[in-house]
Amino acid sequence: MPRSKQYKEEEVVEKAMHVFWRHGYGGTSVRMLEKEMGINQFSIYASFRNKRGVLLASLRHYQAKMLRLVDKLEASPDGVAAIKAYFHDFLDFALAHRQRNGCLLHNTLGELAAEADPAIQAEITPFVDHLRRVLKVKLAAAAPRADASTLDRRVNYLMVALQGLTAGSKVFDRNQLNDYIEVSFEQL
């Protein structure tokens, strides 16, 4: 008879997420995960198969948190103002964590881009594509006469600006980052 889990998966995944967020995939060992998650190596392998499986679960968990911000953006009747509010919400989320690690998705893609792991790409790409679609809808609402090419360029600009905010959240203070957001939106 299989043993029942003595832990709540969501809680251990939350802990693992913070380990990957702090140390990256390459800098995280199974021993570190054991210690932080509070479960043994056997339980990690039984539940997640391997370290990569823990990372994938961590990415899903992180995206669920980020999706709340995207859902708020999507539900807003505002156009550009809603996007700007999303940037501020993202900044609040990024700065709320003591370690100031930026964005787990951005960090993971940056670290593992050369490897192009299909499972990791498949985990992150739908979220990024969804965010791009929501941004495009909001931009189109604000500029109904803009053609598709212009909207795509503006979405690209916003995605790169968001990555800049992600990187900046690791080192700059809130006032500097608020200025970055303000100037970014002056460019739209």
VEXNU-86575 format. One record per atom (N, C-alpha, C): x, y, z; atom name; residue in three letters. Coordinates in Angstrom, 2 decimals, padded with zeros to 5 digits, always signed. Atoms other than C-alpha are relative to their C-alpha. Layout:
<rs>
X:Y:Z:CA:Ala
...
</rs>
This chain:
<rs>
+000.84:-001.18:+000.00:N:Met
+000.00:+000.00:+000.00:CA:Met
+000.89:+001.25:+000.00:C:Met
-000.83:-001.20:+000.06:N:Pro
+001.48:+003.39:-001.00:CA:Pro
-000.19:+000.87:+001.24:C:Pro
+000.06:-000.89:-001.16:N:Arg
+002.31:+005.78:+001.79:CA:Arg
-000.69:+001.30:-000.40:C:Arg
+000.66:-001.28:+000.29:N:Ser
+000.21:+008.91:+002.02:CA:Ser
+001.00:+001.13:+000.26:C:Ser
-000.88:-001.16:-000.15:N:Lys
+001.89:+012.27:+001.72:CA:Lys
-000.22:+000.61:+001.38:C:Lys
+000.05:-000.63:-001.32:N:Gln
+002.70:+013.87:+005.04:CA:Gln
+000.18:+001.52:-000.11:C:Gln
-000.19:-001.43:+000.23:N:Tyr
+002.81:+017.34:+003.52:CA:Tyr
-001.03:+000.48:-001.01:C:Tyr
+000.89:-000.60:+000.98:N:Lys
+000.70:+019.72:+001.50:CA:Lys
+000.84:+000.44:-001.19:C:Lys
-000.82:-000.26:+001.18:N:Glu
+002.04:+019.90:-002.03:CA:Glu
+000.12:+001.48:-000.30:C:Glu
-000.06:-001.44:+000.31:N:Glu
+001.14:+023.56:-002.52:CA:Glu
+001.00:+000.72:+000.91:C:Glu
-000.93:-000.63:-000.94:N:Glu
+003.13:+024.50:+000.59:CA:Glu
+001.45:-000.31:-000.34:C:Glu
-001.40:+000.33:+000.32:N:Val
+006.27:+022.61:-000.43:CA:Val
+000.40:+000.59:-001.34:C:Val
-000.31:-000.63:+001.29:N:Val
+006.04:+023.95:-003.99:CA:Val
+000.27:+001.49:+000.20:C:Val
-000.26:-001.41:-000.33:N:Glu
+005.82:+027.49:-002.59:CA:Glu
+001.43:+000.17:+000.52:C:Glu
-001.36:-000.07:-000.55:N:Lys
+009.02:+026.84:-000.64:CA:Lys
+001.04:-000.26:-001.09:C:Lys
-000.93:+000.30:+001.10:N:Ala
+010.73:+025.30:-003.68:CA:Ala
+000.09:+001.18:-000.96:C:Ala
+000.02:-001.15:+000.89:N:Met
+009.66:+028.26:-005.80:CA:Met
+000.98:+001.07:+000.48:C:Met
-000.90:-001.02:-000.55:N:His
+011.54:+030.60:-003.48:CA:His
+001.46:-000.41:-000.11:C:His
-001.38:+000.47:+000.15:N:Val
+014.66:+028.43:-003.64:CA:Val
+000.47:+000.25:-001.44:C:Val
-000.37:-000.22:+001.41:N:Phe
+014.69:+028.50:-007.47:CA:Phe
+000.08:+001.50:-000.31:C:Phe
+000.04:-001.44:+000.22:N:Trp
+013.84:+032.20:-007.45:CA:Trp
+001.28:+000.66:+000.54:C:Trp
-001.19:-000.56:-000.64:N:Arg
+016.76:+032.93:-005.13:CA:Arg
+001.30:-000.47:-000.65:C:Arg
-001.26:+000.60:+000.43:N:His
+019.40:+030.57:-006.56:CA:His
+000.05:-000.39:-001.47:C:His
+000.04:+000.48:+001.38:N:Gly
+018.28:+029.74:-010.11:CA:Gly
-000.04:-001.52:-000.03:C:Gly
+000.08:+001.46:+000.15:N:Tyr
+017.95:+026.24:-011.48:CA:Tyr
+001.36:-000.64:+000.24:C:Tyr
-001.34:+000.58:-000.13:N:Gly
+021.67:+025.55:-011.76:CA:Gly
+000.57:+000.13:+001.40:C:Gly
-000.51:-000.22:-001.35:N:Gly
+022.38:+026.94:-008.30:CA:Gly
-000.78:-000.71:+001.09:C:Gly
+000.84:+000.72:-000.96:N:Thr
+019.72:+024.80:-006.64:CA:Thr
+000.32:-001.48:-000.06:C:Thr
-000.24:+001.45:-000.07:N:Ser
+020.57:+021.29:-005.49:CA:Ser
-001.22:-000.69:+000.61:C:Ser
+001.09:+000.77:-000.62:N:Val
+018.17:+018.54:-004.46:CA:Val
+000.12:+000.09:+001.51:C:Val
-000.21:-000.14:-001.45:N:Arg
+019.70:+018.80:-000.98:CA:Arg
-000.58:+001.33:+000.51:C:Arg
+000.57:-001.30:-000.39:N:Met
+018.76:+022.49:-000.85:CA:Met
-001.53:-000.08:+000.00:C:Met
+001.45:+000.15:+000.07:N:Leu
+015.24:+021.60:-001.93:CA:Leu
-000.51:-000.80:+001.18:C:Leu
+000.38:+000.81:-001.17:N:Glu
+015.03:+018.90:+000.75:CA:Glu
-000.09:+000.87:+001.25:C:Glu
-000.08:-000.83:-001.21:N:Lys
+016.06:+021.35:+003.43:CA:Lys
-001.12:+001.04:+000.03:C:Lys
+000.98:-001.08:+000.03:N:Glu
+013.78:+024.20:+002.33:CA:Glu
-001.44:-000.51:-000.06:C:Glu
+001.35:+000.53:+000.14:N:Met
+010.78:+022.08:+001.39:CA:Met
-000.43:-000.78:+001.24:C:Met
+000.32:+000.76:-001.20:N:Gly
+011.01:+020.06:+004.59:CA:Gly
-000.45:-001.42:-000.29:C:Gly
+000.31:+001.39:+000.34:N:Ile
+010.61:+016.74:+002.78:CA:Ile
+001.28:-000.66:-000.49:C:Ile
-001.23:+000.70:+000.38:N:Asn
+013.14:+014.05:+001.97:CA:Asn
+000.07:-000.23:-001.51:C:Asn
-000.28:+000.21:+001.42:N:Gln
+014.67:+013.19:-001.37:CA:Gln
-000.98:-001.01:-000.61:C:Gln
+000.94:+001.00:+000.48:N:Phe
+012.42:+010.13:-001.72:CA:Phe
-001.34:+000.65:-000.34:C:Phe
+001.29:-000.67:+000.23:N:Ser
+009.31:+012.31:-001.41:CA:Ser
+000.08:+000.95:-001.20:C:Ser
-000.17:-000.89:+001.16:N:Ile
+010.70:+014.81:-003.92:CA:Ile
-000.09:-000.81:-001.28:C:Ile
+000.01:+000.82:+001.21:N:Tyr
+011.33:+012.06:-006.47:CA:Tyr
-001.35:-000.67:-000.22:C:Tyr
+001.32:+000.64:+000.13:N:Ala
+008.00:+010.35:-005.74:CA:Ala
-001.05:+000.98:-000.51:C:Ala
+001.01:-000.99:+000.39:N:Ser
+006.02:+013.55:-006.19:CA:Ser
+000.32:+000.75:-001.29:C:Ser
-000.38:-000.89:+001.10:N:Phe
+008.01:+015.43:-008.83:CA:Phe
+000.95:-000.64:-001.02:C:Phe
-000.90:+000.78:+000.85:N:Arg
+010.28:+012.79:-010.47:CA:Arg
+001.46:+000.44:+000.11:C:Arg
-001.37:-000.49:-000.05:N:Asn
+013.37:+015.03:-010.34:CA:Asn
-000.01:+001.51:+000.27:C:Asn
-000.11:-001.45:-000.28:N:Lys
+014.65:+018.57:-009.77:CA:Lys
-000.74:+000.80:-001.06:C:Lys
+000.70:-000.69:+001.09:N:Arg
+013.29:+019.64:-013.15:CA:Arg
-001.51:-000.01:+000.23:C:Arg
+001.42:+000.09:-000.32:N:Gly
+009.84:+018.42:-012.11:CA:Gly
-000.40:+000.98:+001.10:C:Gly
+000.26:-000.98:-001.06:N:Val
+010.06:+020.56:-008.97:CA:Val
+000.01:+001.41:-000.60:C:Val
-000.04:-001.31:+000.67:N:Leu
+011.04:+023.53:-011.15:CA:Leu
-001.29:+000.25:-000.77:C:Leu
+001.23:-000.17:+000.78:N:Leu
+008.06:+022.97:-013.46:CA:Leu
-001.19:+000.29:+000.92:C:Leu
+001.08:-000.25:-000.96:N:Ala
+005.71:+022.79:-010.46:CA:Ala
+000.14:+001.41:+000.59:C:Ala
-000.25:-001.34:-000.54:N:Ser
+007.33:+025.96:-009.09:CA:Ser
-000.40:+001.08:-001.00:C:Ser
+000.38:-000.96:+001.04:N:Leu
+006.86:+027.77:-012.40:CA:Leu
-001.52:+000.11:-000.11:C:Leu
+001.47:-000.03:+000.04:N:Arg
+003.17:+026.78:-012.48:CA:Arg
-000.55:+000.78:+001.20:C:Arg
+000.44:-000.68:-001.23:N:His
+002.76:+028.00:-008.90:CA:His
+000.23:+001.51:-000.12:C:His
-000.33:-001.41:+000.18:N:Tyr
+004.48:+031.31:-009.69:CA:Tyr
-000.95:+000.64:-001.01:C:Tyr
+000.89:-000.54:+001.03:N:Gln
+002.40:+031.80:-012.83:CA:Gln
-001.41:+000.19:+000.53:C:Gln
+001.33:-000.17:-000.59:N:Ala
-000.79:+031.28:-010.83:CA:Ala
-000.06:+001.31:+000.79:C:Ala
-000.05:-001.28:-000.73:N:Lys
+000.27:+034.20:-008.63:CA:Lys
-000.01:+001.17:-000.98:C:Lys
-000.09:-001.07:+000.99:N:Met
+001.15:+036.33:-011.64:CA:Met
-001.30:+000.14:-000.79:C:Met
+001.25:-000.03:+000.77:N:Leu
-002.08:+035.40:-013.40:CA:Leu
-001.05:+000.86:+000.70:C:Leu
+000.93:-000.88:-000.72:N:Arg
-004.01:+037.22:-010.67:CA:Arg
+000.19:+001.45:-000.44:C:Arg
-000.27:-001.36:+000.47:N:Leu
-002.30:+040.42:-011.79:CA:Leu
-000.47:+000.20:-001.43:C:Leu
+000.44:-000.09:+001.40:N:Val
-003.00:+039.70:-015.45:CA:Val
-001.52:+000.01:-000.07:C:Val
+001.47:+000.02:-000.03:N:Asp
-006.64:+038.89:-014.65:CA:Asp
-000.55:+001.38:+000.40:C:Asp
+000.42:-001.35:-000.41:N:Lys
-006.95:+042.26:-012.88:CA:Lys
+000.14:+000.97:-001.17:C:Lys
-000.22:-000.82:+001.19:N:Leu
-005.48:+043.95:-015.97:CA:Leu
-001.10:-000.26:-001.02:C:Leu
+000.99:+000.38:+001.02:N:Glu
-007.82:+042.05:-018.27:CA:Glu
-001.40:+000.49:+000.37:C:Glu
+001.34:-000.39:-000.44:N:Ala
-010.90:+042.91:-016.18:CA:Ala
-000.20:+001.51:+000.02:C:Ala
+000.11:-001.45:-000.07:N:Ser
-010.15:+046.62:-016.10:CA:Ser
-000.59:+000.57:-001.30:C:Ser
+000.55:-000.62:+001.20:N:Pro
-012.20:+048.78:-018.48:CA:Pro
+000.97:+001.01:-000.64:C:Pro
-000.96:-000.98:+000.50:N:Asp
-009.21:+051.09:-018.90:CA:Asp
+000.95:-000.63:-001.01:C:Asp
-000.98:+000.47:+000.98:N:Gly
-006.68:+050.83:-021.69:CA:Gly
+001.41:+000.13:+000.54:C:Gly
-001.39:-000.21:-000.40:N:Val
-003.20:+052.23:-021.17:CA:Val
+000.11:+000.19:+001.52:C:Val
-000.04:-000.18:-001.46:N:Ala
-004.01:+053.25:-017.58:CA:Ala
+000.00:-001.34:+000.72:C:Ala
+000.02:+001.34:-000.60:N:Ala
-004.76:+049.60:-016.79:CA:Ala
+001.36:-000.68:-000.15:C:Ala
-001.33:+000.59:+000.22:N:Ile
-001.44:+048.53:-018.30:CA:Ile
+001.00:+000.62:+000.97:C:Ile
-000.90:-000.68:-000.94:N:Lys
+000.38:+051.13:-016.23:CA:Lys
-000.25:-000.51:+001.42:C:Lys
+000.32:+000.55:-001.32:N:Ala
-001.44:+049.88:-013.13:CA:Ala
+000.57:-001.41:+000.15:C:Ala
-000.60:+001.34:-000.03:N:Tyr
-000.30:+046.35:-014.04:CA:Tyr
+001.50:+000.09:+000.29:C:Tyr
-001.44:-000.19:-000.26:N:Phe
+003.32:+047.57:-014.11:CA:Phe
+000.23:+000.32:+001.48:C:Phe
-000.13:-000.33:-001.42:N:His
+002.85:+049.09:-010.65:CA:His
-000.33:-001.21:+000.88:C:His
+000.34:+001.21:-000.75:N:Asp
+001.16:+045.91:-009.39:CA:Asp
+001.15:-001.00:-000.06:C:Asp
-001.14:+000.90:+000.13:N:Phe
+004.04:+043.86:-010.76:CA:Phe
+001.16:+000.47:+000.88:C:Phe
-001.07:-000.55:-000.84:N:Leu
+006.51:+046.18:-009.04:CA:Leu
-000.27:-000.29:+001.47:C:Leu
+000.35:+000.32:-001.39:N:Asp
+004.65:+045.77:-005.74:CA:Asp
+000.29:-001.47:+000.31:C:Asp
-000.24:+001.44:-000.17:N:Phe
+004.80:+041.99:-006.19:CA:Phe
+001.50:-000.28:+000.09:C:Phe
-001.45:+000.25:+000.04:N:Ala
+008.52:+042.05:-007.04:CA:Ala
+000.69:+000.51:+001.26:C:Ala
-000.65:-000.59:-001.17:N:Leu
+009.43:+044.31:-004.12:CA:Leu
-000.49:-000.59:+001.32:C:Leu
+000.55:+000.59:-001.22:N:Ala
+007.28:+042.42:-001.62:CA:Ala
+000.86:-001.14:+000.54:C:Ala
-000.84:+001.12:-000.42:N:His
+009.84:+039.63:-001.49:CA:His
+001.35:+000.55:+000.44:C:His
-001.22:-000.55:-000.61:N:Arg
+012.80:+040.37:+000.76:CA:Arg
+001.23:-000.14:-000.88:C:Arg
-001.21:+000.27:+000.76:N:Gln
+015.33:+038.89:-001.61:CA:Gln
+000.11:+000.85:-001.26:C:Gln
+000.02:-000.81:+001.23:N:Arg
+014.30:+041.14:-004.54:CA:Arg
+000.65:-000.76:-001.15:C:Arg
-000.55:+000.90:+001.01:N:Asn
+014.86:+038.41:-007.08:CA:Asn
-000.51:+000.27:-001.41:C:Asn
+000.54:-000.25:+001.32:N:Gly
+013.03:+039.96:-010.02:CA:Gly
-001.18:-000.91:-000.29:C:Gly
+001.10:+000.86:+000.46:N:Cys
+010.72:+037.62:-011.94:CA:Cys
+000.54:-001.41:-000.23:C:Cys
-000.46:+001.38:+000.14:N:Leu
+011.10:+033.85:-011.69:CA:Leu
-000.05:-000.46:-001.46:C:Leu
+000.10:+000.41:+001.40:N:Leu
+009.92:+033.37:-015.29:CA:Leu
+001.15:+000.59:-000.81:C:Leu
-001.08:-000.69:+000.71:N:His
+012.37:+035.94:-016.65:CA:His
+001.35:-000.61:+000.38:C:His
-001.27:+000.57:-000.46:N:Asn
+015.20:+034.55:-014.52:CA:Asn
+000.23:-001.39:-000.58:C:Asn
-000.12:+001.37:+000.50:N:Thr
+014.51:+030.97:-015.61:CA:Thr
+000.28:-000.01:-001.49:C:Thr
-000.25:-000.07:+001.45:N:Leu
+014.30:+031.85:-019.29:CA:Leu
+001.41:+000.49:-000.28:C:Leu
-001.35:-000.53:+000.19:N:Gly
+017.50:+033.86:-019.02:CA:Gly
+001.07:-001.04:+000.30:C:Gly
-000.98:+001.01:-000.39:N:Glu
+019.35:+031.06:-017.27:CA:Glu
+000.02:-001.18:-000.96:C:Glu
+000.10:+001.24:+000.76:N:Leu
+018.11:+028.20:-019.42:CA:Leu
-000.25:+000.22:-001.49:C:Leu
+000.31:-000.30:+001.41:N:Ala
+017.64:+029.95:-022.79:CA:Ala
+000.86:-000.81:-000.96:C:Ala
-000.89:+000.73:+000.90:N:Ala
+020.66:+028.26:-024.35:CA:Ala
-000.38:-001.47:-000.10:C:Ala
+000.39:+001.41:+000.00:N:Glu
+019.32:+024.84:-023.38:CA:Glu
-001.33:-000.22:-000.72:C:Glu
+001.30:+000.06:+000.67:N:Ala
+015.86:+025.59:-024.81:CA:Ala
-000.78:-001.26:+000.38:C:Ala
+000.73:+001.16:-000.51:N:Asp
+014.24:+022.91:-022.63:CA:Asp
-001.46:+000.12:-000.44:C:Asp
+001.37:-000.11:+000.51:N:Pro
+010.93:+022.19:-024.41:CA:Pro
-001.07:+000.01:+001.09:C:Pro
+001.01:+000.03:-001.07:N:Ala
+009.05:+021.43:-021.18:CA:Ala
-000.07:+001.34:+000.71:C:Ala
-000.02:-001.30:-000.66:N:Ile
+010.14:+024.69:-019.60:CA:Ile
-000.59:+001.06:-000.93:C:Ile
+000.58:-000.92:+000.98:N:Gln
+009.34:+026.62:-022.78:CA:Gln
-001.52:-000.18:-000.05:C:Gln
+001.44:+000.28:+000.07:N:Ala
+005.93:+024.91:-022.90:CA:Ala
-000.72:+000.47:+001.25:C:Ala
+000.60:-000.48:-001.24:N:Glu
+005.31:+025.92:-019.31:CA:Glu
-000.14:+001.52:+000.01:C:Glu
-000.04:-001.46:-000.09:N:Ile
+006.19:+029.60:-019.73:CA:Ile
-000.67:+000.69:-001.19:C:Ile
+000.48:-000.67:+001.21:N:Thr
+005.19:+030.42:-023.33:CA:Thr
-001.50:+000.33:+000.02:C:Thr
+001.43:-000.37:+000.00:N:Pro
+001.38:+030.21:-022.88:CA:Pro
-000.31:+001.20:+000.90:C:Pro
+000.22:-001.15:-000.89:N:Phe
+001.53:+032.65:-019.96:CA:Phe
+000.44:+001.30:-000.69:C:Phe
-000.52:-001.18:+000.68:N:Val
+003.67:+035.11:-021.93:CA:Val
-000.90:+000.38:-001.17:C:Val
+000.90:-000.26:+001.13:N:Asp
+001.42:+034.76:-024.99:CA:Asp
-001.32:+000.61:+000.47:C:Asp
+001.25:-000.54:-000.56:N:His
-001.66:+035.41:-022.84:CA:His
+000.20:+001.46:+000.41:C:His
-000.28:-001.38:-000.40:N:Leu
-000.08:+038.54:-021.36:CA:Leu
+000.11:+000.89:-001.23:C:Leu
-000.13:-000.78:+001.24:N:Arg
+000.82:+039.74:-024.87:CA:Arg
-001.38:+000.30:-000.60:C:Arg
+001.36:-000.21:+000.54:N:Arg
-002.81:+039.25:-026.03:CA:Arg
-000.76:+001.04:+000.82:C:Arg
+000.70:-000.95:-000.86:N:Val
-004.18:+041.14:-023.03:CA:Val
+000.54:+001.42:-000.23:C:Val
-000.58:-001.32:+000.27:N:Leu
-001.75:+044.01:-023.61:CA:Leu
-000.49:+000.56:-001.33:C:Leu
+000.44:-000.46:+001.33:N:Lys
-002.74:+044.18:-027.27:CA:Lys
-001.45:+000.46:+000.03:C:Lys
+001.41:-000.39:-000.11:N:Val
-006.45:+044.31:-026.42:CA:Val
-000.11:+001.37:+000.69:C:Val
+000.05:-001.28:-000.73:N:Lys
-005.85:+047.14:-023.93:CA:Lys
+000.54:+001.15:-000.86:C:Lys
-000.54:-001.03:+000.90:N:Leu
-003.71:+049.06:-026.42:CA:Leu
-000.98:+000.33:-001.12:C:Leu
+000.97:-000.22:+001.07:N:Ala
-006.31:+048.59:-029.15:CA:Ala
-001.19:+000.81:+000.51:C:Ala
+001.11:-000.77:-000.57:N:Ala
-009.01:+049.94:-026.83:CA:Ala
+000.38:+001.47:+000.15:C:Ala
-000.47:-001.37:-000.19:N:Ala
-006.90:+053.03:-026.20:CA:Ala
+000.27:+000.71:-001.32:C:Ala
-000.32:-000.58:+001.32:N:Ala
-006.02:+053.54:-029.88:CA:Ala
-000.69:-000.83:-001.08:C:Ala
+000.76:+000.85:+000.92:N:Pro
-008.80:+052.02:-032.01:CA:Pro
+000.41:+000.12:-001.47:C:Pro
-000.42:-000.18:+001.40:N:Arg
-007.31:+053.40:-035.24:CA:Arg
+001.39:-000.58:-000.29:C:Arg
-001.35:+000.55:+000.19:N:Ala
-003.90:+051.81:-034.68:CA:Ala
-000.08:-001.31:-000.78:C:Ala
+000.00:+001.24:+000.77:N:Asp
-003.07:+049.09:-037.18:CA:Asp
+000.70:-001.11:+000.80:C:Asp
-000.54:+001.17:-000.71:N:Ala
-001.97:+045.59:-036.14:CA:Ala
+001.50:+000.10:+000.19:C:Ala
-001.46:-000.13:-000.08:N:Ser
+001.69:+046.32:-036.86:CA:Ser
+000.41:+000.96:+001.11:C:Ser
-000.29:-000.98:-001.05:N:Thr
+001.70:+049.37:-034.60:CA:Thr
-000.28:-000.60:+001.37:C:Thr
+000.34:+000.64:-001.27:N:Leu
-000.05:+047.45:-031.84:CA:Leu
+001.05:-001.04:+000.38:C:Leu
-001.02:+001.02:-000.28:N:Asp
+002.46:+044.59:-032.14:CA:Asp
+001.30:+000.65:+000.48:C:Asp
-001.23:-000.70:-000.42:N:Arg
+005.39:+047.03:-031.88:CA:Arg
-000.15:+000.54:+001.42:C:Arg
+000.23:-000.53:-001.35:N:Arg
+003.85:+048.62:-028.79:CA:Arg
-000.02:-001.12:+001.04:C:Arg
-000.03:+001.15:-000.90:N:Val
+003.28:+045.22:-027.21:CA:Val
+001.45:-000.44:+000.22:C:Val
-001.42:+000.36:-000.14:N:Asn
+006.92:+044.36:-027.92:CA:Asn
+000.72:+000.99:+000.92:C:Asn
-000.60:-001.03:-000.85:N:Tyr
+007.96:+047.65:-026.34:CA:Tyr
-000.36:-000.25:+001.47:C:Tyr
+000.45:+000.22:-001.38:N:Leu
+005.88:+046.93:-023.23:CA:Leu
+000.62:-001.27:+000.60:C:Leu
-000.61:+001.24:-000.51:N:Met
+007.24:+043.38:-022.92:CA:Met
+001.47:+000.23:+000.37:C:Met
-001.40:-000.31:-000.31:N:Val
+010.82:+044.66:-023.08:CA:Val
+000.07:+000.94:+001.21:C:Val
+000.03:-000.91:-001.15:N:Ala
+009.95:+047.48:-020.64:CA:Ala
-000.28:-000.79:+001.28:C:Ala
+000.29:+000.84:-001.16:N:Leu
+008.51:+044.87:-018.28:CA:Leu
+001.23:-000.79:+000.42:C:Leu
-001.24:+000.71:-000.33:N:Gln
+011.75:+042.90:-018.50:CA:Gln
+001.01:+000.95:+000.64:C:Gln
-000.86:-001.01:-000.63:N:Gly
+013.64:+046.10:-017.71:CA:Gly
-000.41:+000.26:+001.44:C:Gly
+000.50:-000.18:-001.36:N:Leu
+011.41:+046.59:-014.68:CA:Leu
+000.38:-001.19:+000.87:C:Leu
-000.38:+001.22:-000.71:N:Thr
+012.09:+042.99:-013.68:CA:Thr
+001.46:+000.07:+000.44:C:Thr
-001.43:-000.08:-000.32:N:Ala
+015.85:+043.47:-013.85:CA:Ala
+000.25:+001.15:+000.98:C:Ala
-000.19:-001.16:-000.87:N:Gly
+015.65:+046.90:-012.23:CA:Gly
-000.48:-000.23:+001.42:C:Gly
+000.55:+000.24:-001.34:N:Ser
+013.58:+045.61:-009.31:CA:Ser
+001.00:-000.70:+000.91:C:Ser
-001.02:+000.66:-000.81:N:Lys
+016.64:+043.68:-008.18:CA:Lys
+000.96:+000.99:+000.66:C:Lys
-001.05:-000.90:-000.48:N:Val
+018.79:+046.77:-007.63:CA:Val
-000.44:+001.43:+000.29:C:Val
+000.39:-001.39:-000.17:N:Phe
+016.90:+050.07:-007.80:CA:Phe
-001.09:+000.15:+001.06:C:Phe
+001.03:-000.21:-001.00:N:Asp
+014.64:+051.64:-005.18:CA:Asp
-001.34:+000.32:-000.67:C:Asp
+001.36:-000.19:+000.52:N:Arg
+010.91:+052.16:-005.55:CA:Arg
-000.14:+001.31:-000.77:C:Arg
+000.13:-001.29:+000.70:N:Asn
+011.21:+055.84:-006.53:CA:Asn
+000.62:-000.07:-001.39:C:Asn
-000.64:+000.13:+001.30:N:Gln
+013.64:+055.05:-009.33:CA:Gln
-000.85:-000.86:-000.94:C:Gln
+000.81:+000.90:+000.82:N:Leu
+011.41:+052.23:-010.55:CA:Leu
-001.32:+000.64:-000.40:C:Leu
+001.21:-000.75:+000.37:N:Asn
+008.30:+054.42:-010.42:CA:Asn
+000.31:+000.99:-001.12:C:Asn
-000.41:-000.91:+001.08:N:Asp
+010.17:+056.97:-012.55:CA:Asp
+000.15:-000.77:-001.31:C:Asp
-000.16:+000.84:+001.20:N:Tyr
+011.06:+054.18:-014.98:CA:Tyr
-001.36:-000.30:-000.63:C:Tyr
+001.34:+000.29:+000.51:N:Ile
+007.38:+053.24:-015.29:CA:Ile
-000.59:+001.26:-000.64:C:Ile
+000.57:-001.24:+000.54:N:Glu
+006.32:+056.87:-015.79:CA:Glu
+000.60:+000.34:-001.36:C:Glu
-000.67:-000.33:+001.27:N:Val
+008.90:+057.49:-018.52:CA:Val
-000.35:-001.02:-001.07:C:Val
+000.37:+001.04:+000.97:N:Ser
+008.09:+054.16:-020.19:CA:Ser
-001.36:+000.29:-000.62:C:Ser
+001.35:-000.25:+000.53:N:Phe
+004.46:+055.18:-020.52:CA:Phe
-000.10:+001.33:-000.73:C:Phe
-000.05:-001.22:+000.81:N:Glu
+005.36:+058.63:-021.83:CA:Glu
+000.35:-000.34:-001.44:C:Glu
-000.45:+000.40:+001.34:N:Gln
+006.84:+056.77:-024.81:CA:Gln
-001.11:-000.64:-000.84:C:Gln
+001.07:+000.66:+000.77:N:Leu
+003.56:+055.08:-025.79:CA:Leu
-000.76:+000.96:-000.88:C:Leu
</rs>
